Amino acid sequence: MRKITTLVVIAFFALTSISCSNDEDTAKNTPAVTDGFKWTDSSGSTVQTVDNPYVNGSFNSVFAVRAGVTIYEINLTSTAVGTYALGGSSSNALYYNSTGALPTSFNPTSGSVEITANANNKLTGTFTATGTGGGVTSISGSFTNIVINP
């Protein structure tokens, strides 16, 4: 009888240790994904944001607006999932005005925009570029679940 009790106790501990989950640990170590438009440029390491990002679906353009001033305008040939080249002879264009003033605009010579999701009237992706203008030599950022307006 003692052997059976010992075997039952061992089996119980084995089953309960196997069925334990580490979801709590995973949740603590997974960074939160927040919606919006974020970027850094070569003039600093601070992640910057805007208060009103949106996509104009009629023109395949992404806009990042802060206090009524367009900080980013990204014009693409499509907003379908894929990678879009910037610079050179590309039909895609990116305009970045770090101060909102056109004379200080950054002009990319190379880079890309990657659309990773286009679903439920929301667009998600990343971008990176090198170039010159406004004291900036490179930019990189992301946009997550920004609304696509018709």
Phi and psi in radians as a Rosetta constraint file:
Dihedral C 1 N 2 CA 2 C 2 CIRCULARHARMONIC -1.114 0.35
Dihedral N 2 CA 2 C 2 N 3 CIRCULARHARMONIC -0.644 0.35
Dihedral C 2 N 3 CA 3 C 3 CIRCULARHARMONIC -1.118 0.35
Dihedral N 3 CA 3 C 3 N 4 CIRCULARHARMONIC -0.723 0.35
Dihedral C 3 N 4 CA 4 C 4 CIRCULARHARMONIC -1.139 0.35
Dihedral N 4 CA 4 C 4 N 5 CIRCULARHARMONIC -0.765 0.35
Dihedral C 4 N 5 CA 5 C 5 CIRCULARHARMONIC -1.080 0.35
Dihedral N 5 CA 5 C 5 N 6 CIRCULARHARMONIC -0.760 0.35
Dihedral C 5 N 6 CA 6 C 6 CIRCULARHARMONIC -1.107 0.35
Dihedral N 6 CA 6 C 6 N 7 CIRCULARHARMONIC -0.758 0.35
Dihedral C 6 N 7 CA 7 C 7 CIRCULARHARMONIC -1.117 0.35
Dihedral N 7 CA 7 C 7 N 8 CIRCULARHARMONIC -0.694 0.35
Dihedral C 7 N 8 CA 8 C 8 CIRCULARHARMONIC -1.122 0.35
Dihedral N 8 CA 8 C 8 N 9 CIRCULARHARMONIC -0.755 0.35
Dihedral C 8 N 9 CA 9 C 9 CIRCULARHARMONIC -1.117 0.35
Dihedral N 9 CA 9 C 9 N 10 CIRCULARHARMONIC -0.770 0.35
Dihedral C 9 N 10 CA 10 C 10 CIRCULARHARMONIC -1.106 0.35
Dihedral N 10 CA 10 C 10 N 11 CIRCULARHARMONIC -0.759 0.35
Dihedral C 10 N 11 CA 11 C 11 CIRCULARHARMONIC -1.097 0.35
Dihedral N 11 CA 11 C 11 N 12 CIRCULARHARMONIC -0.725 0.35
Dihedral C 11 N 12 CA 12 C 12 CIRCULARHARMONIC -1.055 0.35
Dihedral N 12 CA 12 C 12 N 13 CIRCULARHARMONIC -0.852 0.35
Dihedral C 12 N 13 CA 13 C 13 CIRCULARHARMONIC -1.129 0.35
Dihedral N 13 CA 13 C 13 N 14 CIRCULARHARMONIC -0.649 0.35
Dihedral C 13 N 14 CA 14 C 14 CIRCULARHARMONIC -1.129 0.35
Dihedral N 14 CA 14 C 14 N 15 CIRCULARHARMONIC -0.785 0.35
Dihedral C 14 N 15 CA 15 C 15 CIRCULARHARMONIC -1.173 0.35
Dihedral N 15 CA 15 C 15 N 16 CIRCULARHARMONIC -0.720 0.35
Dihedral C 15 N 16 CA 16 C 16 CIRCULARHARMONIC -1.246 0.35
Dihedral N 16 CA 16 C 16 N 17 CIRCULARHARMONIC -0.555 0.35
Dihedral C 16 N 17 CA 17 C 17 CIRCULARHARMONIC -1.296 0.35
Dihedral N 17 CA 17 C 17 N 18 CIRCULARHARMONIC -0.531 0.35
Dihedral C 17 N 18 CA 18 C 18 CIRCULARHARMONIC -1.266 0.35
Dihedral N 18 CA 18 C 18 N 19 CIRCULARHARMONIC -0.627 0.35
Dihedral C 18 N 19 CA 19 C 19 CIRCULARHARMONIC -1.478 0.35
Dihedral N 19 CA 19 C 19 N 20 CIRCULARHARMONIC -0.045 0.35
Dihedral C 19 N 20 CA 20 C 20 CIRCULARHARMONIC -1.201 0.35
Dihedral N 20 CA 20 C 20 N 21 CIRCULARHARMONIC 2.539 0.35
Dihedral C 20 N 21 CA 21 C 21 CIRCULARHARMONIC -1.975 0.35
Dihedral N 21 CA 21 C 21 N 22 CIRCULARHARMONIC 2.619 0.35
Dihedral C 21 N 22 CA 22 C 22 CIRCULARHARMONIC -1.886 0.35
Dihedral N 22 CA 22 C 22 N 23 CIRCULARHARMONIC 0.513 0.35
Dihedral C 22 N 23 CA 23 C 23 CIRCULARHARMONIC -0.989 0.35
Dihedral N 23 CA 23 C 23 N 24 CIRCULARHARMONIC -0.630 0.35
Dihedral C 23 N 24 CA 24 C 24 CIRCULARHARMONIC -1.098 0.35
Dihedral N 24 CA 24 C 24 N 25 CIRCULARHARMONIC -0.740 0.35
Dihedral C 24 N 25 CA 25 C 25 CIRCULARHARMONIC -1.140 0.35
Dihedral N 25 CA 25 C 25 N 26 CIRCULARHARMONIC -0.718 0.35
Dihedral C 25 N 26 CA 26 C 26 CIRCULARHARMONIC -1.103 0.35
Dihedral N 26 CA 26 C 26 N 27 CIRCULARHARMONIC -0.742 0.35
Dihedral C 26 N 27 CA 27 C 27 CIRCULARHARMONIC -1.116 0.35
Dihedral N 27 CA 27 C 27 N 28 CIRCULARHARMONIC -0.613 0.35
Dihedral C 27 N 28 CA 28 C 28 CIRCULARHARMONIC -1.224 0.35
Dihedral N 28 CA 28 C 28 N 29 CIRCULARHARMONIC -0.545 0.35
Dihedral C 28 N 29 CA 29 C 29 CIRCULARHARMONIC -1.673 0.35
Dihedral N 29 CA 29 C 29 N 30 CIRCULARHARMONIC -0.107 0.35
Dihedral C 29 N 30 CA 30 C 30 CIRCULARHARMONIC -1.633 0.35
Dihedral N 30 CA 30 C 30 N 31 CIRCULARHARMONIC 2.090 0.35
Dihedral C 30 N 31 CA 31 C 31 CIRCULARHARMONIC -1.177 0.35
Dihedral N 31 CA 31 C 31 N 32 CIRCULARHARMONIC 2.529 0.35
Dihedral C 31 N 32 CA 32 C 32 CIRCULARHARMONIC -1.258 0.35
Dihedral N 32 CA 32 C 32 N 33 CIRCULARHARMONIC 2.398 0.35
Dihedral C 32 N 33 CA 33 C 33 CIRCULARHARMONIC -1.699 0.35
Dihedral N 33 CA 33 C 33 N 34 CIRCULARHARMONIC 2.162 0.35
Dihedral C 33 N 34 CA 34 C 34 CIRCULARHARMONIC -2.000 0.35
Dihedral N 34 CA 34 C 34 N 35 CIRCULARHARMONIC 2.552 0.35
Dihedral C 34 N 35 CA 35 C 35 CIRCULARHARMONIC -1.279 0.35
Dihedral N 35 CA 35 C 35 N 36 CIRCULARHARMONIC 2.680 0.35
Dihedral C 35 N 36 CA 36 C 36 CIRCULARHARMONIC 2.313 0.35
Dihedral N 36 CA 36 C 36 N 37 CIRCULARHARMONIC -2.891 0.35
Dihedral C 36 N 37 CA 37 C 37 CIRCULARHARMONIC -2.178 0.35
Dihedral N 37 CA 37 C 37 N 38 CIRCULARHARMONIC 2.121 0.35
Dihedral C 37 N 38 CA 38 C 38 CIRCULARHARMONIC -2.312 0.35
Dihedral N 38 CA 38 C 38 N 39 CIRCULARHARMONIC 2.599 0.35
Dihedral C 38 N 39 CA 39 C 39 CIRCULARHARMONIC -2.803 0.35
Dihedral N 39 CA 39 C 39 N 40 CIRCULARHARMONIC 2.867 0.35
Dihedral C 39 N 40 CA 40 C 40 CIRCULARHARMONIC -2.283 0.35
Dihedral N 40 CA 40 C 40 N 41 CIRCULARHARMONIC 2.681 0.35
Dihedral C 40 N 41 CA 41 C 41 CIRCULARHARMONIC -2.269 0.35
Dihedral N 41 CA 41 C 41 N 42 CIRCULARHARMONIC 2.986 0.35
Dihedral C 41 N 42 CA 42 C 42 CIRCULARHARMONIC -1.153 0.35
Dihedral N 42 CA 42 C 42 N 43 CIRCULARHARMONIC -0.215 0.35
Dihedral C 42 N 43 CA 43 C 43 CIRCULARHARMONIC -1.389 0.35
Dihedral N 43 CA 43 C 43 N 44 CIRCULARHARMONIC -0.125 0.35
Dihedral C 43 N 44 CA 44 C 44 CIRCULARHARMONIC -3.060 0.35
Dihedral N 44 CA 44 C 44 N 45 CIRCULARHARMONIC 2.914 0.35
Dihedral C 44 N 45 CA 45 C 45 CIRCULARHARMONIC -1.786 0.35
Dihedral N 45 CA 45 C 45 N 46 CIRCULARHARMONIC 0.035 0.35
Dihedral C 45 N 46 CA 46 C 46 CIRCULARHARMONIC -1.272 0.35
Dihedral N 46 CA 46 C 46 N 47 CIRCULARHARMONIC 2.299 0.35
Dihedral C 46 N 47 CA 47 C 47 CIRCULARHARMONIC -1.306 0.35
Dihedral N 47 CA 47 C 47 N 48 CIRCULARHARMONIC 2.208 0.35
Dihedral C 47 N 48 CA 48 C 48 CIRCULARHARMONIC -1.871 0.35
Dihedral N 48 CA 48 C 48 N 49 CIRCULARHARMONIC 2.703 0.35
Dihedral C 48 N 49 CA 49 C 49 CIRCULARHARMONIC -2.393 0.35
Dihedral N 49 CA 49 C 49 N 50 CIRCULARHARMONIC 2.953 0.35
Dihedral C 49 N 50 CA 50 C 50 CIRCULARHARMONIC -2.195 0.35
Dihedral N 50 CA 50 C 50 N 51 CIRCULARHARMONIC 2.878 0.35
Dihedral C 50 N 51 CA 51 C 51 CIRCULARHARMONIC -1.647 0.35
Dihedral N 51 CA 51 C 51 N 52 CIRCULARHARMONIC -0.205 0.35
Dihedral C 51 N 52 CA 52 C 52 CIRCULARHARMONIC -2.569 0.35
Dihedral N 52 CA 52 C 52 N 53 CIRCULARHARMONIC 1.303 0.35
Dihedral C 52 N 53 CA 53 C 53 CIRCULARHARMONIC -1.502 0.35
Dihedral N 53 CA 53 C 53 N 54 CIRCULARHARMONIC 2.546 0.35
Dihedral C 53 N 54 CA 54 C 54 CIRCULARHARMONIC -2.795 0.35
Dihedral N 54 CA 54 C 54 N 55 CIRCULARHARMONIC 2.918 0.35
Dihedral C 54 N 55 CA 55 C 55 CIRCULARHARMONIC -2.048 0.35
Dihedral N 55 CA 55 C 55 N 56 CIRCULARHARMONIC 2.294 0.35
Dihedral C 55 N 56 CA 56 C 56 CIRCULARHARMONIC -1.581 0.35
Dihedral N 56 CA 56 C 56 N 57 CIRCULARHARMONIC 1.768 0.35
Dihedral C 56 N 57 CA 57 C 57 CIRCULARHARMONIC -1.135 0.35
Dihedral N 57 CA 57 C 57 N 58 CIRCULARHARMONIC -0.481 0.35
Dihedral C 57 N 58 CA 58 C 58 CIRCULARHARMONIC -1.186 0.35
Dihedral N 58 CA 58 C 58 N 59 CIRCULARHARMONIC -0.530 0.35
Dihedral C 58 N 59 CA 59 C 59 CIRCULARHARMONIC -2.005 0.35
Dihedral N 59 CA 59 C 59 N 60 CIRCULARHARMONIC 0.089 0.35
Dihedral C 59 N 60 CA 60 C 60 CIRCULARHARMONIC 0.965 0.35
Dihedral N 60 CA 60 C 60 N 61 CIRCULARHARMONIC 0.768 0.35
Dihedral C 60 N 61 CA 61 C 61 CIRCULARHARMONIC -2.088 0.35
Dihedral N 61 CA 61 C 61 N 62 CIRCULARHARMONIC 2.348 0.35
Dihedral C 61 N 62 CA 62 C 62 CIRCULARHARMONIC -1.746 0.35
Dihedral N 62 CA 62 C 62 N 63 CIRCULARHARMONIC 2.276 0.35
Dihedral C 62 N 63 CA 63 C 63 CIRCULARHARMONIC -2.112 0.35
Dihedral N 63 CA 63 C 63 N 64 CIRCULARHARMONIC 2.376 0.35
Dihedral C 63 N 64 CA 64 C 64 CIRCULARHARMONIC -2.099 0.35
Dihedral N 64 CA 64 C 64 N 65 CIRCULARHARMONIC 1.990 0.35
Dihedral C 64 N 65 CA 65 C 65 CIRCULARHARMONIC -2.074 0.35
Dihedral N 65 CA 65 C 65 N 66 CIRCULARHARMONIC 2.362 0.35
Dihedral C 65 N 66 CA 66 C 66 CIRCULARHARMONIC -2.217 0.35
Dihedral N 66 CA 66 C 66 N 67 CIRCULARHARMONIC 2.148 0.35
Dihedral C 66 N 67 CA 67 C 67 CIRCULARHARMONIC 0.887 0.35
Dihedral N 67 CA 67 C 67 N 68 CIRCULARHARMONIC 0.721 0.35
Dihedral C 67 N 68 CA 68 C 68 CIRCULARHARMONIC 1.420 0.35
Dihedral N 68 CA 68 C 68 N 69 CIRCULARHARMONIC -0.009 0.35
Dihedral C 68 N 69 CA 69 C 69 CIRCULARHARMONIC -1.901 0.35
Dihedral N 69 CA 69 C 69 N 70 CIRCULARHARMONIC 2.267 0.35
Dihedral C 69 N 70 CA 70 C 70 CIRCULARHARMONIC -1.291 0.35
Dihedral N 70 CA 70 C 70 N 71 CIRCULARHARMONIC 2.064 0.35
Dihedral C 70 N 71 CA 71 C 71 CIRCULARHARMONIC -1.610 0.35
Dihedral N 71 CA 71 C 71 N 72 CIRCULARHARMONIC -0.716 0.35
Dihedral C 71 N 72 CA 72 C 72 CIRCULARHARMONIC -2.233 0.35
Dihedral N 72 CA 72 C 72 N 73 CIRCULARHARMONIC 2.475 0.35
Dihedral C 72 N 73 CA 73 C 73 CIRCULARHARMONIC -2.375 0.35
Dihedral N 73 CA 73 C 73 N 74 CIRCULARHARMONIC 2.091 0.35
Dihedral C 73 N 74 CA 74 C 74 CIRCULARHARMONIC -2.069 0.35
Dihedral N 74 CA 74 C 74 N 75 CIRCULARHARMONIC 1.990 0.35
Dihedral C 74 N 75 CA 75 C 75 CIRCULARHARMONIC -1.815 0.35
Dihedral N 75 CA 75 C 75 N 76 CIRCULARHARMONIC 2.125 0.35
Dihedral C 75 N 76 CA 76 C 76 CIRCULARHARMONIC -2.091 0.35
Dihedral N 76 CA 76 C 76 N 77 CIRCULARHARMONIC 2.805 0.35
Dihedral C 76 N 77 CA 77 C 77 CIRCULARHARMONIC -1.312 0.35
Dihedral N 77 CA 77 C 77 N 78 CIRCULARHARMONIC -0.304 0.35
Dihedral C 77 N 78 CA 78 C 78 CIRCULARHARMONIC -2.855 0.35
Dihedral N 78 CA 78 C 78 N 79 CIRCULARHARMONIC 2.822 0.35
Dihedral C 78 N 79 CA 79 C 79 CIRCULARHARMONIC -1.968 0.35
Dihedral N 79 CA 79 C 79 N 80 CIRCULARHARMONIC 0.340 0.35
Dihedral C 79 N 80 CA 80 C 80 CIRCULARHARMONIC -1.267 0.35
Dihedral N 80 CA 80 C 80 N 81 CIRCULARHARMONIC 2.718 0.35
Dihedral C 80 N 81 CA 81 C 81 CIRCULARHARMONIC -0.993 0.35
Dihedral N 81 CA 81 C 81 N 82 CIRCULARHARMONIC 2.269 0.35
Dihedral C 81 N 82 CA 82 C 82 CIRCULARHARMONIC 2.790 0.35
Dihedral N 82 CA 82 C 82 N 83 CIRCULARHARMONIC -3.130 0.35
Dihedral C 82 N 83 CA 83 C 83 CIRCULARHARMONIC -1.969 0.35
Dihedral N 83 CA 83 C 83 N 84 CIRCULARHARMONIC 2.321 0.35
Dihedral C 83 N 84 CA 84 C 84 CIRCULARHARMONIC -2.123 0.35
Dihedral N 84 CA 84 C 84 N 85 CIRCULARHARMONIC 2.137 0.35
Dihedral C 84 N 85 CA 85 C 85 CIRCULARHARMONIC -1.270 0.35
Dihedral N 85 CA 85 C 85 N 86 CIRCULARHARMONIC 2.608 0.35
Dihedral C 85 N 86 CA 86 C 86 CIRCULARHARMONIC -2.089 0.35
Dihedral N 86 CA 86 C 86 N 87 CIRCULARHARMONIC 2.683 0.35
Dihedral C 86 N 87 CA 87 C 87 CIRCULARHARMONIC 1.457 0.35
Dihedral N 87 CA 87 C 87 N 88 CIRCULARHARMONIC 3.044 0.35
Dihedral C 87 N 88 CA 88 C 88 CIRCULARHARMONIC 1.045 0.35
Dihedral N 88 CA 88 C 88 N 89 CIRCULARHARMONIC -2.341 0.35
Dihedral C 88 N 89 CA 89 C 89 CIRCULARHARMONIC -1.637 0.35
Dihedral N 89 CA 89 C 89 N 90 CIRCULARHARMONIC 0.268 0.35
Dihedral C 89 N 90 CA 90 C 90 CIRCULARHARMONIC -1.125 0.35
Dihedral N 90 CA 90 C 90 N 91 CIRCULARHARMONIC 2.560 0.35
Dihedral C 90 N 91 CA 91 C 91 CIRCULARHARMONIC -1.433 0.35
Dihedral N 91 CA 91 C 91 N 92 CIRCULARHARMONIC -0.105 0.35
Dihedral C 91 N 92 CA 92 C 92 CIRCULARHARMONIC -1.608 0.35
Dihedral N 92 CA 92 C 92 N 93 CIRCULARHARMONIC 2.626 0.35
Dihedral C 92 N 93 CA 93 C 93 CIRCULARHARMONIC -2.464 0.35
Dihedral N 93 CA 93 C 93 N 94 CIRCULARHARMONIC 2.577 0.35
Dihedral C 93 N 94 CA 94 C 94 CIRCULARHARMONIC -2.301 0.35
Dihedral N 94 CA 94 C 94 N 95 CIRCULARHARMONIC 2.250 0.35
Dihedral C 94 N 95 CA 95 C 95 CIRCULARHARMONIC -2.086 0.35
Dihedral N 95 CA 95 C 95 N 96 CIRCULARHARMONIC 2.230 0.35
Dihedral C 95 N 96 CA 96 C 96 CIRCULARHARMONIC -2.248 0.35
Dihedral N 96 CA 96 C 96 N 97 CIRCULARHARMONIC 2.125 0.35
Dihedral C 96 N 97 CA 97 C 97 CIRCULARHARMONIC -2.076 0.35
Dihedral N 97 CA 97 C 97 N 98 CIRCULARHARMONIC 1.655 0.35
Dihedral C 97 N 98 CA 98 C 98 CIRCULARHARMONIC -1.057 0.35
Dihedral N 98 CA 98 C 98 N 99 CIRCULARHARMONIC -0.477 0.35
Dihedral C 98 N 99 CA 99 C 99 CIRCULARHARMONIC -1.899 0.35
Dihedral N 99 CA 99 C 99 N 100 CIRCULARHARMONIC -0.053 0.35
Dihedral C 99 N 100 CA 100 C 100 CIRCULARHARMONIC 1.447 0.35
Dihedral N 100 CA 100 C 100 N 101 CIRCULARHARMONIC 0.044 0.35
Dihedral C 100 N 101 CA 101 C 101 CIRCULARHARMONIC -1.850 0.35
Dihedral N 101 CA 101 C 101 N 102 CIRCULARHARMONIC 2.230 0.35
Dihedral C 101 N 102 CA 102 C 102 CIRCULARHARMONIC -0.992 0.35
Dihedral N 102 CA 102 C 102 N 103 CIRCULARHARMONIC -0.653 0.35
Dihedral C 102 N 103 CA 103 C 103 CIRCULARHARMONIC -1.089 0.35
Dihedral N 103 CA 103 C 103 N 104 CIRCULARHARMONIC -0.288 0.35
Dihedral C 103 N 104 CA 104 C 104 CIRCULARHARMONIC -1.831 0.35
Dihedral N 104 CA 104 C 104 N 105 CIRCULARHARMONIC 0.394 0.35
Dihedral C 104 N 105 CA 105 C 105 CIRCULARHARMONIC -1.181 0.35
Dihedral N 105 CA 105 C 105 N 106 CIRCULARHARMONIC 2.457 0.35
Dihedral C 105 N 106 CA 106 C 106 CIRCULARHARMONIC -1.489 0.35
Dihedral N 106 CA 106 C 106 N 107 CIRCULARHARMONIC 2.331 0.35
Dihedral C 106 N 107 CA 107 C 107 CIRCULARHARMONIC -2.062 0.35
Dihedral N 107 CA 107 C 107 N 108 CIRCULARHARMONIC 1.982 0.35
Dihedral C 107 N 108 CA 108 C 108 CIRCULARHARMONIC -1.287 0.35
Dihedral N 108 CA 108 C 108 N 109 CIRCULARHARMONIC 2.423 0.35
Dihedral C 108 N 109 CA 109 C 109 CIRCULARHARMONIC -1.776 0.35
Dihedral N 109 CA 109 C 109 N 110 CIRCULARHARMONIC -0.360 0.35
Dihedral C 109 N 110 CA 110 C 110 CIRCULARHARMONIC -2.770 0.35
Dihedral N 110 CA 110 C 110 N 111 CIRCULARHARMONIC 2.818 0.35
Dihedral C 110 N 111 CA 111 C 111 CIRCULARHARMONIC 2.561 0.35
Dihedral N 111 CA 111 C 111 N 112 CIRCULARHARMONIC -2.966 0.35
Dihedral C 111 N 112 CA 112 C 112 CIRCULARHARMONIC -2.766 0.35
Dihedral N 112 CA 112 C 112 N 113 CIRCULARHARMONIC 2.772 0.35
Dihedral C 112 N 113 CA 113 C 113 CIRCULARHARMONIC -2.087 0.35
Dihedral N 113 CA 113 C 113 N 114 CIRCULARHARMONIC 2.243 0.35
Dihedral C 113 N 114 CA 114 C 114 CIRCULARHARMONIC -2.007 0.35
Dihedral N 114 CA 114 C 114 N 115 CIRCULARHARMONIC 2.045 0.35
Dihedral C 114 N 115 CA 115 C 115 CIRCULARHARMONIC -1.536 0.35
Dihedral N 115 CA 115 C 115 N 116 CIRCULARHARMONIC 2.075 0.35
Dihedral C 115 N 116 CA 116 C 116 CIRCULARHARMONIC -1.758 0.35
Dihedral N 116 CA 116 C 116 N 117 CIRCULARHARMONIC -0.359 0.35
Dihedral C 116 N 117 CA 117 C 117 CIRCULARHARMONIC -2.718 0.35
Dihedral N 117 CA 117 C 117 N 118 CIRCULARHARMONIC 2.429 0.35
Dihedral C 117 N 118 CA 118 C 118 CIRCULARHARMONIC -2.464 0.35
Dihedral N 118 CA 118 C 118 N 119 CIRCULARHARMONIC 1.633 0.35
Dihedral C 118 N 119 CA 119 C 119 CIRCULARHARMONIC -2.608 0.35
Dihedral N 119 CA 119 C 119 N 120 CIRCULARHARMONIC 2.589 0.35
Dihedral C 119 N 120 CA 120 C 120 CIRCULARHARMONIC 0.948 0.35
Dihedral N 120 CA 120 C 120 N 121 CIRCULARHARMONIC 0.697 0.35
Dihedral C 120 N 121 CA 121 C 121 CIRCULARHARMONIC 1.030 0.35
Dihedral N 121 CA 121 C 121 N 122 CIRCULARHARMONIC 0.579 0.35
Dihedral C 121 N 122 CA 122 C 122 CIRCULARHARMONIC -2.385 0.35
Dihedral N 122 CA 122 C 122 N 123 CIRCULARHARMONIC 2.511 0.35
Dihedral C 122 N 123 CA 123 C 123 CIRCULARHARMONIC -2.073 0.35
Dihedral N 123 CA 123 C 123 N 124 CIRCULARHARMONIC 2.428 0.35
Dihedral C 123 N 124 CA 124 C 124 CIRCULARHARMONIC -2.337 0.35
Dihedral N 124 CA 124 C 124 N 125 CIRCULARHARMONIC 2.451 0.35
Dihedral C 124 N 125 CA 125 C 125 CIRCULARHARMONIC -3.128 0.35
Dihedral N 125 CA 125 C 125 N 126 CIRCULARHARMONIC -3.004 0.35
Dihedral C 125 N 126 CA 126 C 126 CIRCULARHARMONIC -2.365 0.35
Dihedral N 126 CA 126 C 126 N 127 CIRCULARHARMONIC 2.861 0.35
Dihedral C 126 N 127 CA 127 C 127 CIRCULARHARMONIC -2.609 0.35
Dihedral N 127 CA 127 C 127 N 128 CIRCULARHARMONIC 2.691 0.35
Dihedral C 127 N 128 CA 128 C 128 CIRCULARHARMONIC -2.689 0.35
Dihedral N 128 CA 128 C 128 N 129 CIRCULARHARMONIC 2.514 0.35
Dihedral C 128 N 129 CA 129 C 129 CIRCULARHARMONIC -2.768 0.35
Dihedral N 129 CA 129 C 129 N 130 CIRCULARHARMONIC 2.665 0.35
Dihedral C 129 N 130 CA 130 C 130 CIRCULARHARMONIC -2.070 0.35
Dihedral N 130 CA 130 C 130 N 131 CIRCULARHARMONIC 2.674 0.35
Dihedral C 130 N 131 CA 131 C 131 CIRCULARHARMONIC 3.015 0.35
Dihedral N 131 CA 131 C 131 N 132 CIRCULARHARMONIC -2.694 0.35
Dihedral C 131 N 132 CA 132 C 132 CIRCULARHARMONIC -2.481 0.35
Dihedral N 132 CA 132 C 132 N 133 CIRCULARHARMONIC 2.836 0.35
Dihedral C 132 N 133 CA 133 C 133 CIRCULARHARMONIC 2.118 0.35
Dihedral N 133 CA 133 C 133 N 134 CIRCULARHARMONIC 2.397 0.35
Dihedral C 133 N 134 CA 134 C 134 CIRCULARHARMONIC 1.126 0.35
Dihedral N 134 CA 134 C 134 N 135 CIRCULARHARMONIC 0.387 0.35
Dihedral C 134 N 135 CA 135 C 135 CIRCULARHARMONIC 1.339 0.35
Dihedral N 135 CA 135 C 135 N 136 CIRCULARHARMONIC 0.189 0.35
Dihedral C 135 N 136 CA 136 C 136 CIRCULARHARMONIC -1.943 0.35
Dihedral N 136 CA 136 C 136 N 137 CIRCULARHARMONIC 2.388 0.35
Dihedral C 136 N 137 CA 137 C 137 CIRCULARHARMONIC -2.003 0.35
Dihedral N 137 CA 137 C 137 N 138 CIRCULARHARMONIC -0.252 0.35
Dihedral C 137 N 138 CA 138 C 138 CIRCULARHARMONIC -2.752 0.35
Dihedral N 138 CA 138 C 138 N 139 CIRCULARHARMONIC 2.704 0.35
Dihedral C 138 N 139 CA 139 C 139 CIRCULARHARMONIC -2.461 0.35
Dihedral N 139 CA 139 C 139 N 140 CIRCULARHARMONIC 2.705 0.35
Dihedral C 139 N 140 CA 140 C 140 CIRCULARHARMONIC -2.726 0.35
Dihedral N 140 CA 140 C 140 N 141 CIRCULARHARMONIC 2.598 0.35
Dihedral C 140 N 141 CA 141 C 141 CIRCULARHARMONIC -3.039 0.35
Dihedral N 141 CA 141 C 141 N 142 CIRCULARHARMONIC -2.984 0.35
Dihedral C 141 N 142 CA 142 C 142 CIRCULARHARMONIC -2.596 0.35
Dihedral N 142 CA 142 C 142 N 143 CIRCULARHARMONIC 2.751 0.35
Dihedral C 142 N 143 CA 143 C 143 CIRCULARHARMONIC -2.342 0.35
Dihedral N 143 CA 143 C 143 N 144 CIRCULARHARMONIC 2.349 0.35
Dihedral C 143 N 144 CA 144 C 144 CIRCULARHARMONIC -2.265 0.35
Dihedral N 144 CA 144 C 144 N 145 CIRCULARHARMONIC 2.127 0.35
Dihedral C 144 N 145 CA 145 C 145 CIRCULARHARMONIC 0.897 0.35
Dihedral N 145 CA 145 C 145 N 146 CIRCULARHARMONIC 0.800 0.35
Dihedral C 145 N 146 CA 146 C 146 CIRCULARHARMONIC -1.513 0.35
Dihedral N 146 CA 146 C 146 N 147 CIRCULARHARMONIC 2.494 0.35
Dihedral C 146 N 147 CA 147 C 147 CIRCULARHARMONIC -1.195 0.35
Dihedral N 147 CA 147 C 147 N 148 CIRCULARHARMONIC 2.383 0.35
Dihedral C 147 N 148 CA 148 C 148 CIRCULARHARMONIC -1.722 0.35
Dihedral N 148 CA 148 C 148 N 149 CIRCULARHARMONIC 1.998 0.35
Dihedral C 148 N 149 CA 149 C 149 CIRCULARHARMONIC -1.582 0.35
Dihedral N 149 CA 149 C 149 N 150 CIRCULARHARMONIC 2.516 0.35
